Structure formats: structure tokens, C-alpha cells
Amino acid sequence: MHRLIGKLRAVPGQPAALAEILLQSSGAMPGCLAYIVAEDVEDADALWITEAWDSAASHQASLQLPQVRDAITRARPLIAGFDSHVATRPLGGFGLPG
Amino acid sequence: MHRLIGKLRAVPGQPAALAEILLQSSGAMPGCLAYIVAEDVEDADALWITEAWDSAASHQASLQLPQVRDAITRARPLIAGFDSHVATRPLGGFGLPG
């Protein structure tokens, strides 16, 4: 499983609008097992996006989906920066999707 | 829901041993909906721990559980540092545990 953990910084005051765009675009992505947008309890303009995919290739392919390309276009003006973005591989635990 | 995203840095060469201790201790924690330990694809000594709890209070209470206290004691010599640790609140998406 391919799990992504990313921290986006919204333009000040715009995290809710940015989250809405991201959530609208995330349905029906082949190979996507989880896609969760969360606010940071202590950082008002930050959003955390955690994703689970059956493979890195499925994630890569999703970037060409029309709804994802459209969301990227609409989201870009609301993004101040990408604070971090990492790919991880689960070693174990419970509550994994899929 | 209370979701924690943490990045631990293991003593060089010890991430697998550290992950094993963390995974052994994570069963049967009241209020814990997910506990996943993952390796970082690009950072060999880093581990990412993502947790989901029904409340911040449940997480706080877990720190007093015997198996968690024991795990912290055994894990400490294998931890070089805590790179980041944040609390988040999901705004939406799919694949959420519980």
C-alpha cells in the first residue's frame, strides 16, 4: 500500500474553501482506498491530506483524471505553499483502509 | 475524531526494531480507531505514526495504560528524535476508520 501524507498551506483565511475543492474532486479515483482532508488543530491555515492507494502507479494515474486536473486548477489560487509531502509504506497496525 | 500524525526519528539502523515495539503495544487501547506505523519511502530512519481516536481524552488516557508505558520505556533508547507531531480534525473524505 502507498500512503501519502501532505501538509498544504492555504492562502490566509481560505482553508475551508480549499478543503471543499479538494473533497469535491476526490470521489471515484481508481485505486484510491482513502482520501481524508483534515484541519490542523494549532495552525489555522494548514490542511493535512492523508491518502491511501493500492499502488504508487494508481496515484500517479489519478493526476490525469479530469476532475483532479480541474480541482488542481481551481485550488491553485488558494494554495500558499506545500509545507511537506511524503510517501510512506505501512509496516503494520490496525484501521488501515481497504 | 482526533487524528494524530507524528514523525519519529529512530537511532540509525533501528527503525524496524522501534516499529516492532510500537506495534506490539498498540492493541486494545480504548477509543483508538486506528494506529498505523509506516516507513518513509525516502528517509530510512524515519517512521510515521498515524492514529485515530474517538477523542483527545481517550488518547491522553492511553498514555497511562501499562502496555503503553512499557512500550515507551523500551522504545526510548531507539528514538533519536521527534521530528513532528500534530493533531488534526478531519473535515471530510472517505476511508476514515471507525
N, CA and C atoms of all chains as a GROMACS GRO file, in nm:
protein
  588
    1MET      N    1   0.084  -0.121   0.000
    1MET     CA    2   0.000   0.000   0.000
    1MET      C    3   0.088   0.126   0.000
    2HIS      N    4   0.040   0.224  -0.070
    2HIS     CA    5   0.112   0.351  -0.087
    2HIS      C    6   0.033   0.457  -0.011
    3ARG      N    7   0.094   0.513   0.093
    3ARG     CA    8   0.023   0.614   0.172
    3ARG      C    9   0.095   0.746   0.164
    4LEU      N   10   0.019   0.850   0.135
    4LEU     CA   11   0.076   0.984   0.123
    4LEU      C   12   0.028   1.070   0.238
    5ILE      N   13   0.121   1.150   0.291
    5ILE     CA   14   0.088   1.243   0.398
    5ILE      C   15   0.139   1.380   0.354
    6GLY      N   16   0.047   1.472   0.334
    6GLY     CA   17   0.088   1.604   0.285
    6GLY      C   18   0.031   1.715   0.370
    7LYS      N   19   0.108   1.821   0.382
    7LYS     CA   20   0.061   1.940   0.452
    7LYS      C   21   0.060   2.056   0.353
    8LEU      N   22  -0.059   2.109   0.332
    8LEU     CA   23  -0.077   2.223   0.241
    8LEU      C   24  -0.098   2.348   0.325
    9ARG      N   25  -0.045   2.458   0.278
    9ARG     CA   26  -0.074   2.586   0.343
    9ARG      C   27  -0.168   2.667   0.253
   10ALA      N   28  -0.284   2.699   0.307
   10ALA     CA   29  -0.382   2.778   0.231
   10ALA      C   30  -0.346   2.926   0.238
   11VAL      N   31  -0.392   2.999   0.139
   11VAL     CA   32  -0.389   3.145   0.147
   11VAL      C   33  -0.464   3.182   0.276
   12PRO      N   34  -0.415   3.280   0.353
   12PRO     CA   35  -0.479   3.311   0.482
   12PRO      C   36  -0.630   3.327   0.471
   13GLY      N   37  -0.700   3.258   0.556
   13GLY     CA   38  -0.846   3.265   0.561
   13GLY      C   39  -0.917   3.173   0.464
   14GLN      N   40  -0.842   3.102   0.380
   14GLN     CA   41  -0.905   3.022   0.275
   14GLN      C   42  -0.899   2.870   0.295
   15PRO      N   43  -0.864   2.818   0.411
   15PRO     CA   44  -0.852   2.672   0.421
   15PRO      C   45  -0.984   2.598   0.398
   16ALA      N   46  -1.095   2.656   0.442
   16ALA     CA   47  -1.223   2.586   0.423
   16ALA      C   48  -1.258   2.578   0.275
   17ALA      N   49  -1.236   2.687   0.201
   17ALA     CA   50  -1.266   2.686   0.057
   17ALA      C   51  -1.174   2.588  -0.015
   18LEU      N   52  -1.048   2.584   0.027
   18LEU     CA   53  -0.953   2.491  -0.035
   18LEU      C   54  -0.993   2.346  -0.004
   19ALA      N   55  -1.031   2.321   0.120
   19ALA     CA   56  -1.072   2.185   0.158
   19ALA      C   57  -1.192   2.141   0.076
   20GLU      N   58  -1.285   2.231   0.054
   20GLU     CA   59  -1.406   2.196  -0.022
   20GLU      C   60  -1.372   2.153  -0.164
   21ILE      N   61  -1.283   2.225  -0.227
   21ILE     CA   62  -1.241   2.188  -0.364
   21ILE      C   63  -1.175   2.051  -0.364
   22LEU      N   64  -1.086   2.028  -0.269
   22LEU     CA   65  -1.016   1.900  -0.263
   22LEU      C   66  -1.113   1.785  -0.241
   23LEU      N   67  -1.211   1.806  -0.154
   23LEU     CA   68  -1.306   1.698  -0.122
   23LEU      C   69  -1.400   1.671  -0.239
   24GLN      N   70  -1.438   1.775  -0.312
   24GLN     CA   71  -1.525   1.757  -0.428
   24GLN      C   72  -1.459   1.669  -0.534
   25SER      N   73  -1.328   1.680  -0.544
   25SER     CA   74  -1.258   1.613  -0.655
   25SER      C   75  -1.217   1.471  -0.625
   26SER      N   76  -1.234   1.427  -0.500
   26SER     CA   77  -1.166   1.305  -0.458
   26SER      C   78  -1.250   1.178  -0.474
   27GLY      N   79  -1.372   1.189  -0.524
   27GLY     CA   80  -1.453   1.068  -0.544
   27GLY      C   81  -1.408   0.992  -0.669
   28ALA      N   82  -1.434   0.863  -0.669
   28ALA     CA   83  -1.416   0.782  -0.790
   28ALA      C   84  -1.278   0.794  -0.853
   29MET      N   85  -1.175   0.777  -0.772
   29MET     CA   86  -1.039   0.772  -0.825
   29MET      C   87  -0.994   0.626  -0.818
   30PRO      N   88  -0.973   0.561  -0.933
   30PRO     CA   89  -0.937   0.418  -0.931
   30PRO      C   90  -0.813   0.390  -0.847
   31GLY      N   91  -0.825   0.292  -0.757
   31GLY     CA   92  -0.711   0.252  -0.674
   31GLY      C   93  -0.697   0.334  -0.548
   32CYS      N   94  -0.784   0.435  -0.530
   32CYS     CA   95  -0.775   0.516  -0.408
   32CYS      C   96  -0.857   0.451  -0.297
   33LEU      N   97  -0.791   0.417  -0.186
   33LEU     CA   98  -0.856   0.347  -0.074
   33LEU      C   99  -0.900   0.444   0.035
   34ALA      N  100  -0.835   0.558   0.041
   34ALA     CA  101  -0.873   0.658   0.142
   34ALA      C  102  -0.822   0.794   0.096
   35TYR      N  103  -0.901   0.896   0.127
   35TYR     CA  104  -0.862   1.035   0.096
   35TYR      C  105  -0.929   1.121   0.200
   36ILE      N  106  -0.850   1.175   0.292
   36ILE     CA  107  -0.906   1.248   0.405
   36ILE      C  108  -0.839   1.385   0.413
   37VAL      N  109  -0.923   1.487   0.423
   37VAL     CA  110  -0.873   1.624   0.440
   37VAL      C  111  -0.903   1.665   0.584
   38ALA      N  112  -0.801   1.714   0.654
   38ALA     CA  113  -0.817   1.750   0.795
   38ALA      C  114  -0.758   1.887   0.821
   39GLU      N  115  -0.817   1.956   0.918
   39GLU     CA  116  -0.758   2.082   0.961
   39GLU      C  117  -0.658   2.053   1.072
   40ASP      N  118  -0.560   2.141   1.083
   40ASP     CA  119  -0.458   2.132   1.188
   40ASP      C  120  -0.511   2.204   1.310
   41VAL      N  121  -0.510   2.136   1.424
   41VAL     CA  122  -0.569   2.194   1.546
   41VAL      C  123  -0.499   2.324   1.586
   42GLU      N  124  -0.370   2.336   1.554
   42GLU     CA  125  -0.294   2.453   1.603
   42GLU      C  126  -0.245   2.547   1.493
   43ASP      N  127  -0.281   2.520   1.369
   43ASP     CA  128  -0.227   2.600   1.258
   43ASP      C  129  -0.344   2.627   1.163
   44ALA      N  130  -0.407   2.744   1.179
   44ALA     CA  131  -0.538   2.769   1.119
   44ALA      C  132  -0.540   2.760   0.966
   45ASP      N  133  -0.430   2.791   0.900
   45ASP     CA  134  -0.432   2.792   0.754
   45ASP      C  135  -0.372   2.664   0.693
   46ALA      N  136  -0.343   2.567   0.778
   46ALA     CA  137  -0.285   2.442   0.727
   46ALA      C  138  -0.392   2.335   0.708
   47LEU      N  139  -0.373   2.254   0.607
   47LEU     CA  140  -0.457   2.136   0.584
   47LEU      C  141  -0.365   2.016   0.571
   48TRP      N  142  -0.409   1.904   0.627
   48TRP     CA  143  -0.337   1.777   0.612
   48TRP      C  144  -0.419   1.686   0.523
   49ILE      N  145  -0.358   1.635   0.419
   49ILE     CA  146  -0.425   1.540   0.330
   49ILE      C  147  -0.355   1.406   0.345
   50THR      N  148  -0.430   1.307   0.391
   50THR     CA  149  -0.375   1.172   0.402
   50THR      C  150  -0.448   1.083   0.302
   51GLU      N  151  -0.370   1.011   0.223
   51GLU     CA  152  -0.424   0.929   0.114
   51GLU      C  153  -0.370   0.788   0.125
   52ALA      N  154  -0.452   0.691   0.085
   52ALA     CA  155  -0.405   0.554   0.073
   52ALA      C  156  -0.441   0.505  -0.068
   53TRP      N  157  -0.344   0.445  -0.133
   53TRP     CA  158  -0.360   0.397  -0.271
   53TRP      C  159  -0.313   0.254  -0.279
   54ASP      N  160  -0.369   0.179  -0.373
   54ASP     CA  161  -0.322   0.041  -0.388
   54ASP      C  162  -0.181   0.036  -0.446
   55SER      N  163  -0.140   0.142  -0.512
   55SER     CA  164  -0.004   0.147  -0.567
   55SER      C  165   0.032   0.292  -0.598
   56ALA      N  166   0.162   0.316  -0.609
   56ALA     CA  167   0.208   0.449  -0.650
   56ALA      C  168   0.162   0.480  -0.792
   57ALA      N  169   0.151   0.377  -0.875
   57ALA     CA  170   0.108   0.398  -1.014
   57ALA      C  171  -0.036   0.449  -1.019
   58SER      N  172  -0.123   0.397  -0.932
   58SER     CA  173  -0.262   0.445  -0.930
   58SER      C  174  -0.267   0.592  -0.891
   59HIS      N  175  -0.186   0.629  -0.792
   59HIS     CA  176  -0.183   0.771  -0.755
   59HIS      C  177  -0.135   0.855  -0.872
   60GLN      N  178  -0.029   0.811  -0.936
   60GLN     CA  179   0.026   0.888  -1.047
   60GLN      C  180  -0.079   0.904  -1.158
   61ALA      N  181  -0.150   0.796  -1.187
   61ALA     CA  182  -0.252   0.800  -1.293
   61ALA      C  183  -0.366   0.896  -1.257
   62SER      N  184  -0.396   0.908  -1.128
   62SER     CA  185  -0.508   0.994  -1.085
   62SER      C  186  -0.485   1.139  -1.123
   63LEU      N  187  -0.360   1.177  -1.134
   63LEU     CA  188  -0.329   1.318  -1.163
   63LEU      C  189  -0.373   1.359  -1.303
   64GLN      N  190  -0.407   1.259  -1.385
   64GLN     CA  191  -0.457   1.288  -1.519
   64GLN      C  192  -0.609   1.281  -1.527
   65LEU      N  193  -0.676   1.245  -1.420
   65LEU     CA  194  -0.823   1.238  -1.424
   65LEU      C  195  -0.880   1.379  -1.440
   66PRO      N  196  -0.987   1.392  -1.522
   66PRO     CA  197  -1.042   1.527  -1.546
   66PRO      C  198  -1.079   1.600  -1.418
   67GLN      N  199  -1.143   1.529  -1.322
   67GLN     CA  200  -1.186   1.603  -1.201
   67GLN      C  201  -1.068   1.644  -1.115
   68VAL      N  202  -0.959   1.569  -1.124
   68VAL     CA  203  -0.841   1.606  -1.045
   68VAL      C  204  -0.769   1.724  -1.111
   69ARG      N  205  -0.758   1.720  -1.243
   69ARG     CA  206  -0.696   1.833  -1.314
   69ARG      C  207  -0.775   1.960  -1.292
   70ASP      N  208  -0.907   1.947  -1.296
   70ASP     CA  209  -0.994   2.063  -1.273
   70ASP      C  210  -0.976   2.115  -1.131
   71ALA      N  211  -0.969   2.024  -1.034
   71ALA     CA  212  -0.953   2.066  -0.894
   71ALA      C  213  -0.820   2.137  -0.874
   72ILE      N  214  -0.715   2.085  -0.936
   72ILE     CA  215  -0.584   2.149  -0.922
   72ILE      C  216  -0.590   2.293  -0.975
   73THR      N  217  -0.656   2.310  -1.088
   73THR     CA  218  -0.668   2.445  -1.147
   73THR      C  219  -0.744   2.539  -1.052
   74ARG      N  220  -0.854   2.487  -0.996
   74ARG     CA  221  -0.934   2.574  -0.907
   74ARG      C  222  -0.867   2.596  -0.772
   75ALA      N  223  -0.791   2.496  -0.725
   75ALA     CA  224  -0.729   2.506  -0.593
   75ALA      C  225  -0.606   2.595  -0.592
   76ARG      N  226  -0.537   2.601  -0.704
   76ARG     CA  227  -0.405   2.667  -0.707
   76ARG      C  228  -0.407   2.809  -0.648
   77PRO      N  229  -0.508   2.893  -0.683
   77PRO     CA  230  -0.505   3.030  -0.627
   77PRO      C  231  -0.525   3.034  -0.475
   78LEU      N  232  -0.571   2.923  -0.418
   78LEU     CA  233  -0.596   2.921  -0.273
   78LEU      C  234  -0.480   2.858  -0.195
   79ILE      N  235  -0.377   2.811  -0.266
   79ILE     CA  236  -0.264   2.744  -0.202
   79ILE      C  237  -0.147   2.841  -0.188
   80ALA      N  238  -0.103   2.862  -0.064
   80ALA     CA  239   0.013   2.949  -0.040
   80ALA      C  240   0.142   2.869  -0.048
   81GLY      N  241   0.135   2.739  -0.019
   81GLY     CA  242   0.257   2.660  -0.024
   81GLY      C  243   0.234   2.515   0.011
   82PHE      N  244   0.333   2.432  -0.022
   82PHE     CA  245   0.332   2.291   0.013
   82PHE      C  246   0.435   2.273   0.124
   83ASP      N  247   0.388   2.260   0.248
   83ASP     CA  248   0.483   2.254   0.359
   83ASP      C  249   0.559   2.122   0.362
   84SER      N  250   0.490   2.014   0.332
   84SER     CA  251   0.560   1.885   0.329
   84SER      C  252   0.474   1.785   0.254
   85HIS      N  253   0.541   1.685   0.201
   85HIS     CA  254   0.469   1.582   0.126
   85HIS      C  255   0.557   1.458   0.127
   86VAL      N  256   0.508   1.351   0.187
   86VAL     CA  257   0.591   1.231   0.195
   86VAL      C  258   0.510   1.109   0.152
   87ALA      N  259   0.582   1.011   0.100
   87ALA     CA  260   0.524   0.881   0.067
   87ALA      C  261   0.570   0.782   0.173
   88THR      N  262   0.476   0.701   0.222
   88THR     CA  263   0.509   0.603   0.325
   88THR      C  264   0.455   0.466   0.287
   89ARG      N  265   0.513   0.362   0.351
   89ARG     CA  266   0.467   0.223   0.336
   89ARG      C  267   0.434   0.169   0.474
   90PRO      N  268   0.308   0.132   0.497
   90PRO     CA  269   0.271   0.079   0.629
   90PRO      C  270   0.346  -0.050   0.661
   91LEU      N  271   0.393  -0.059   0.786
   91LEU     CA  272   0.459  -0.179   0.836
   91LEU      C  273   0.362  -0.265   0.916
   92GLY      N  274   0.255  -0.205   0.964
   92GLY     CA  275   0.157  -0.279   1.043
   92GLY      C  276   0.068  -0.185   1.121
   93GLY      N  277  -0.020  -0.247   1.198
   93GLY     CA  278  -0.114  -0.169   1.277
   93GLY      C  279  -0.256  -0.210   1.245
   94PHE      N  280  -0.351  -0.128   1.287
   94PHE     CA  281  -0.490  -0.160   1.256
   94PHE      C  282  -0.562  -0.032   1.216
   95GLY      N  283  -0.679  -0.052   1.148
   95GLY     CA  284  -0.755   0.063   1.098
   95GLY      C  285  -0.711   0.106   0.960
   96LEU      N  286  -0.629   0.022   0.894
   96LEU     CA  287  -0.592   0.053   0.756
   96LEU      C  288  -0.715   0.041   0.666
   97PRO      N  289  -0.729   0.130   0.569
   97PRO     CA  290  -0.843   0.119   0.477
   97PRO      C  291  -0.823   0.005   0.377
   98GLY      N  292  -0.932  -0.035   0.319
   98GLY     CA  293  -0.929  -0.129   0.206
   98GLY      C  294  -0.900  -0.272   0.245
   99MET      N  295  -1.359   1.344   1.565
   99MET     CA  296  -1.247   1.250   1.565
   99MET      C  297  -1.115   1.325   1.579
  100HIS      N  298  -1.026   1.263   1.652
  100HIS     CA  299  -0.895   1.321   1.684
  100HIS      C  300  -0.791   1.237   1.610
  101ARG      N  301  -0.722   1.300   1.516
  101ARG     CA  302  -0.622   1.224   1.438
  101ARG      C  303  -0.484   1.283   1.461
  102LEU      N  304  -0.390   1.196   1.491
  102LEU     CA  305  -0.254   1.239   1.518
  102LEU      C  306  -0.163   1.192   1.405
  103ILE      N  307  -0.072   1.279   1.365
  103ILE     CA  308   0.026   1.245   1.263
  103ILE      C  309   0.162   1.280   1.320
  104GLY      N  310   0.245   1.178   1.340
  104GLY     CA  311   0.374   1.204   1.401
  104GLY      C  312   0.486   1.142   1.320
  105LYS      N  313   0.599   1.209   1.322
  105LYS     CA  314   0.719   1.156   1.257
  105LYS      C  315   0.826   1.136   1.363
  106LEU      N  316   0.867   1.012   1.379
  106LEU     CA  317   0.971   0.976   1.474
  106LEU      C  318   1.100   0.948   1.398
  107ARG      N  319   1.211   0.987   1.459
  107ARG     CA  320   1.340   0.952   1.400
  107ARG      C  321   1.405   0.845   1.487
  108ALA      N  322   1.431   0.730   1.426
  108ALA     CA  323   1.495   0.621   1.500
  108ALA      C  324   1.646   0.643   1.506
  109VAL      N  325   1.706   0.584   1.607
  109VAL     CA  326   1.852   0.572   1.608
  109VAL      C  327   1.892   0.503   1.478
  110PRO      N  328   2.000   0.547   1.412
  110PRO     CA  329   2.034   0.491   1.281
  110PRO      C  330   2.036   0.338   1.280
  111GLY      N  331   1.966   0.281   1.185
  111GLY     CA  332   1.961   0.136   1.170
  111GLY      C  333   1.857   0.067   1.256
  112GLN      N  334   1.786   0.143   1.339
  112GLN     CA  335   1.693   0.080   1.434
  112GLN      C  336   1.544   0.102   1.404
  113PRO      N  337   1.506   0.151   1.287
  113PRO     CA  338   1.362   0.178   1.268
  113PRO      C  339   1.276   0.052   1.275
  114ALA      N  340   1.326  -0.061   1.228
  114ALA     CA  341   1.243  -0.182   1.232
  114ALA      C  342   1.220  -0.227   1.375
  115ALA      N  343   1.324  -0.222   1.459
  115ALA     CA  344   1.310  -0.261   1.599
  115ALA      C  345   1.215  -0.165   1.671
  116LEU      N  346   1.226  -0.037   1.640
  116LEU     CA  347   1.137   0.062   1.702
  116LEU      C  348   0.992   0.038   1.657
  117ALA      N  349   0.972   0.013   1.529
  117ALA     CA  350   0.837  -0.012   1.478
  117ALA      C  351   0.776  -0.134   1.547
  118GLU      N  352   0.856  -0.237   1.569
  118GLU     CA  353   0.805  -0.359   1.631
  118GLU      C  354   0.754  -0.331   1.773
  119ILE      N  355   0.829  -0.252   1.848
  119ILE     CA  356   0.785  -0.218   1.985
  119ILE      C  357   0.654  -0.139   1.980
  120LEU      N  358   0.648  -0.043   1.891
  120LEU     CA  359   0.527   0.040   1.881
  120LEU      C  360   0.406  -0.044   1.843
  121LEU      N  361   0.425  -0.137   1.752
  121LEU     CA  362   0.313  -0.219   1.705
  121LEU      C  363   0.267  -0.318   1.812
  122GLN      N  364   0.362  -0.370   1.889
  122GLN     CA  365   0.325  -0.463   1.996
  122GLN      C  366   0.236  -0.398   2.101
  123SER      N  367   0.257  -0.269   2.122
  123SER     CA  368   0.189  -0.202   2.233
  123SER      C  369   0.053  -0.145   2.196
  124SER      N  370   0.019  -0.149   2.067
  124SER     CA  371  -0.093  -0.066   2.021
  124SER      C  372  -0.227  -0.139   2.021
  125GLY      N  373  -0.231  -0.266   2.063
  125GLY     CA  374  -0.360  -0.335   2.068
  125GLY      C  375  -0.440  -0.293   2.190
  126ALA      N  376  -0.572  -0.304   2.180
  126ALA     CA  377  -0.661  -0.288   2.297
  126ALA      C  378  -0.641  -0.156   2.371
  127MET      N  379  -0.640  -0.047   2.296
  127MET     CA  380  -0.637   0.085   2.360
  127MET      C  381  -0.778   0.144   2.346
  128PRO      N  382  -0.849   0.164   2.458
  128PRO     CA  383  -0.988   0.212   2.449
  128PRO      C  384  -0.997   0.345   2.373
  129GLY      N  385  -1.090   0.349   2.277
  129GLY     CA  386  -1.110   0.472   2.200
  129GLY      C  387  -1.020   0.487   2.080
  130CYS      N  388  -0.927   0.393   2.061
  130CYS     CA  389  -0.836   0.401   1.947
  130CYS      C  390  -0.900   0.334   1.826
  131LEU      N  391  -0.919   0.410   1.718
  131LEU     CA  392  -0.985   0.360   1.597
  131LEU      C  393  -0.884   0.314   1.492
  132ALA      N  394  -0.765   0.368   1.499
  132ALA     CA  395  -0.661   0.328   1.403
  132ALA      C  396  -0.525   0.364   1.461
  133TYR      N  397  -0.429   0.277   1.432
  133TYR     CA  398  -0.290   0.301   1.476
  133TYR      C  399  -0.202   0.233   1.372
  134ILE      N  400  -0.135   0.313   1.292
  134ILE     CA  401  -0.058   0.259   1.180
  134ILE      C  402   0.085   0.312   1.186
  135VAL      N  403   0.179   0.221   1.177
  135VAL     CA  404   0.320   0.259   1.174
  135VAL      C  405   0.370   0.235   1.031
  136ALA      N  406   0.432   0.336   0.974
  136ALA     CA  407   0.477   0.326   0.834
  136ALA      C  408   0.621   0.374   0.822
  137GLU      N  409   0.691   0.315   0.725
  137GLU     CA  410   0.824   0.365   0.695
  137GLU      C  411   0.814   0.475   0.590
  138ASP      N  412   0.912   0.565   0.593
  138ASP     CA  413   0.919   0.675   0.497
  138ASP      C  414   0.996   0.624   0.376
  139VAL      N  415   0.938   0.639   0.259
  139VAL     CA  416   1.000   0.584   0.138
  139VAL      C  417   1.137   0.644   0.111
  140GLU      N  418   1.158   0.769   0.155
  140GLU     CA  419   1.284   0.838   0.120
  140GLU      C  420   1.374   0.868   0.240
  141ASP      N  421   1.336   0.826   0.358
  141ASP     CA  422   1.411   0.863   0.479
  141ASP      C  423   1.420   0.738   0.567
  142ALA      N  424   1.532   0.665   0.554
  142ALA     CA  425   1.540   0.529   0.605
  142ALA      C  426   1.519   0.516   0.756
  143ASP      N  427   1.554   0.618   0.832
  143ASP     CA  428   1.543   0.606   0.978
  143ASP      C  429   1.418   0.673   1.033
  144ALA      N  430   1.329   0.718   0.946
  144ALA     CA  431   1.207   0.785   0.992
  144ALA      C  432   1.091   0.687   0.994
  145LEU      N  433   1.004   0.704   1.092
  145LEU     CA  434   0.877   0.631   1.099
  145LEU      C  435   0.765   0.734   1.111
  146TRP      N  436   0.654   0.704   1.044
  146TRP     CA  437   0.534   0.788   1.055
  146TRP      C  438   0.428   0.708   1.130
  147ILE      N  439   0.376   0.767   1.236
  147ILE     CA  440   0.269   0.703   1.312
  147ILE      C  441   0.143   0.786   1.293
  148THR      N  442   0.041   0.724   1.235
  148THR     CA  443  -0.087   0.792   1.219
  148THR      C  444  -0.189   0.721   1.306
  149GLU      N  445  -0.259   0.799   1.384
  149GLU     CA  446  -0.354   0.745   1.483
  149GLU      C  447  -0.489   0.813   1.467
  150ALA      N  448  -0.595   0.740   1.493
  150ALA     CA  449  -0.730   0.798   1.500
  150ALA      C  450  -0.791   0.758   1.633
  151TRP      N  451  -0.847   0.856   1.703
  151TRP     CA  452  -0.907   0.834   1.835
  151TRP      C  453  -1.046   0.895   1.836
  152ASP      N  454  -1.131   0.838   1.921
  152ASP     CA  455  -1.265   0.897   1.930
  152ASP      C  456  -1.262   1.034   1.997
  153SER      N  457  -1.158   1.059   2.075
  153SER     CA  458  -1.145   1.190   2.140
  153SER      C  459  -1.001   1.211   2.183
  154ALA      N  460  -0.966   1.336   2.206
  154ALA     CA  461  -0.832   1.366   2.259
  154ALA      C  462  -0.816   1.307   2.398
  155ALA      N  463  -0.927   1.300   2.473
  155ALA     CA  464  -0.920   1.245   2.609
  155ALA      C  465  -0.882   1.097   2.607
  156SER      N  466  -0.937   1.022   2.512
  156SER     CA  467  -0.901   0.879   2.502
  156SER      C  468  -0.752   0.863   2.474
  157HIS      N  469  -0.701   0.949   2.384
  157HIS     CA  470  -0.557   0.940   2.357
  157HIS      C  471  -0.477   0.971   2.483
  158GLN      N  472  -0.515   1.077   2.551
  158GLN     CA  473  -0.442   1.116   2.672
  158GLN      C  474  -0.444   1.002   2.774
  159ALA      N  475  -0.562   0.939   2.790
  159ALA     CA  476  -0.575   0.830   2.888
  159ALA      C  477  -0.487   0.711   2.850
  160SER      N  478  -0.468   0.688   2.720
  160SER     CA  479  -0.390   0.572   2.675
  160SER      C  480  -0.246   0.578   2.723
  161LEU      N  481  -0.198   0.699   2.747
  161LEU     CA  482  -0.058   0.714   2.788
  161LEU      C  483  -0.032   0.656   2.927
  162GLN      N  484  -0.140   0.626   3.000
  162GLN     CA  485  -0.126   0.565   3.132
  162GLN      C  486  -0.146   0.413   3.128
  163LEU      N  487  -0.181   0.358   3.012
  163LEU     CA  488  -0.201   0.213   3.004
  163LEU      C  489  -0.068   0.142   3.028
  164PRO      N  490  -0.071   0.030   3.102
  164PRO     CA  491   0.056  -0.041   3.130
  164PRO      C  492   0.135  -0.076   3.004
  165GLN      N  493   0.066  -0.127   2.900
  165GLN     CA  494   0.144  -0.168   2.782
  165GLN      C  495   0.203  -0.048   2.709
  166VAL      N  496   0.138   0.066   2.719
  166VAL     CA  497   0.190   0.185   2.653
  166VAL      C  498   0.309   0.240   2.732
  167ARG      N  499   0.297   0.243   2.863
  167ARG     CA  500   0.409   0.290   2.946
  167ARG      C  501   0.530   0.200   2.928
  168ASP      N  502   0.504   0.070   2.920
  168ASP     CA  503   0.614  -0.026   2.900
  168ASP      C  504   0.678  -0.004   2.763
  169ALA      N  505   0.594   0.020   2.661
  169ALA     CA  506   0.648   0.040   2.526
  169ALA      C  507   0.732   0.167   2.521
  170ILE      N  508   0.687   0.272   2.587
  170ILE     CA  509   0.764   0.397   2.587
  170ILE      C  510   0.901   0.374   2.650
  171THR      N  511   0.903   0.299   2.758
  171THR     CA  512   1.031   0.269   2.825
  171THR      C  513   1.125   0.192   2.732
  172ARG      N  514   1.068   0.092   2.663
  172ARG     CA  515   1.154   0.010   2.576
  172ARG      C  516   1.193   0.084   2.448
  173ALA      N  517   1.103   0.173   2.401
  173ALA     CA  518   1.128   0.243   2.274
  173ALA      C  519   1.229   0.356   2.289
  174ARG      N  520   1.232   0.418   2.405
  174ARG     CA  521   1.309   0.542   2.422
  174ARG      C  522   1.454   0.530   2.374
  175PRO      N  523   1.526   0.420   2.407
  175PRO     CA  524   1.667   0.413   2.362
  175PRO      C  525   1.681   0.404   2.209
  176LEU      N  526   1.571   0.372   2.141
  176LEU     CA  527   1.578   0.358   1.994
  176LEU      C  528   1.531   0.484   1.922
  177ILE      N  529   1.488   0.585   1.998
  177ILE     CA  530   1.437   0.709   1.938
  177ILE      C  531   1.545   0.817   1.941
  178ALA      N  532   1.581   0.866   1.822
  178ALA     CA  533   1.679   0.975   1.814
  178ALA      C  534   1.610   1.110   1.825
  179GLY      N  535   1.482   1.119   1.787
  179GLY     CA  536   1.415   1.248   1.796
  179GLY      C  537   1.271   1.240   1.747
  180PHE      N  538   1.197   1.344   1.782
  180PHE     CA  539   1.058   1.359   1.737
  180PHE      C  540   1.058   1.472   1.634
  181ASP      N  541   1.051   1.436   1.508
  181ASP     CA  542   1.062   1.539   1.404
  181ASP      C  543   0.939   1.627   1.399
  182SER      N  544   0.822   1.567   1.414
  182SER     CA  545   0.700   1.648   1.413
  182SER      C  546   0.587   1.567   1.474
  183HIS      N  547   0.489   1.638   1.525
  183HIS     CA  548   0.374   1.571   1.587
  183HIS      C  549   0.260   1.671   1.583
  184VAL      N  550   0.155   1.637   1.513
  184VAL     CA  551   0.043   1.732   1.504
  184VAL      C  552  -0.089   1.660   1.530
  185ALA      N  553  -0.184   1.737   1.581
  185ALA     CA  554  -0.321   1.690   1.599
  185ALA      C  555  -0.406   1.753   1.491
  186THR      N  556  -0.492   1.670   1.430
  186THR     CA  557  -0.578   1.720   1.322
  186THR      C  558  -0.722   1.676   1.346
  187ARG      N  559  -0.813   1.748   1.280
  187ARG     CA  560  -0.957   1.714   1.282
  187ARG      C  561  -1.003   1.697   1.138
  188PRO      N  562  -1.050   1.576   1.102
  188PRO     CA  563  -1.096   1.554   0.965
  188PRO      C  564  -1.214   1.643   0.930
  189LEU      N  565  -1.210   1.700   0.809
  189LEU     CA  566  -1.320   1.781   0.756
  189LEU      C  567  -1.407   1.699   0.662
  190GLY      N  568  -1.353   1.588   0.611
  190GLY     CA  569  -1.430   1.503   0.521
  190GLY      C  570  -1.338   1.412   0.443
  191GLY      N  571  -1.402   1.336   0.355
  191GLY     CA  572  -1.327   1.241   0.274
  191GLY      C  573  -1.384   1.102   0.292
  192PHE      N  574  -1.307   1.004   0.250
  192PHE     CA  575  -1.354   0.866   0.267
  192PHE      C  576  -1.237   0.778   0.311
  193GLY      N  577  -1.272   0.662   0.367
  193GLY     CA  578  -1.170   0.571   0.417
  193GLY      C  579  -1.134   0.600   0.561
  194LEU      N  580  -1.214   0.684   0.628
  194LEU     CA  581  -1.190   0.708   0.770
  194LEU      C  582  -1.220   0.582   0.849
  195PRO      N  583  -1.142   0.553   0.952
  195PRO     CA  584  -1.169   0.435   1.034
  195PRO      C  585  -1.288   0.458   1.126
  196GLY      N  586  -1.342   0.347   1.176
  196GLY     CA  587  -1.444   0.353   1.281
  196GLY      C  588  -1.580   0.394   1.232
   0.00000   0.00000   0.00000
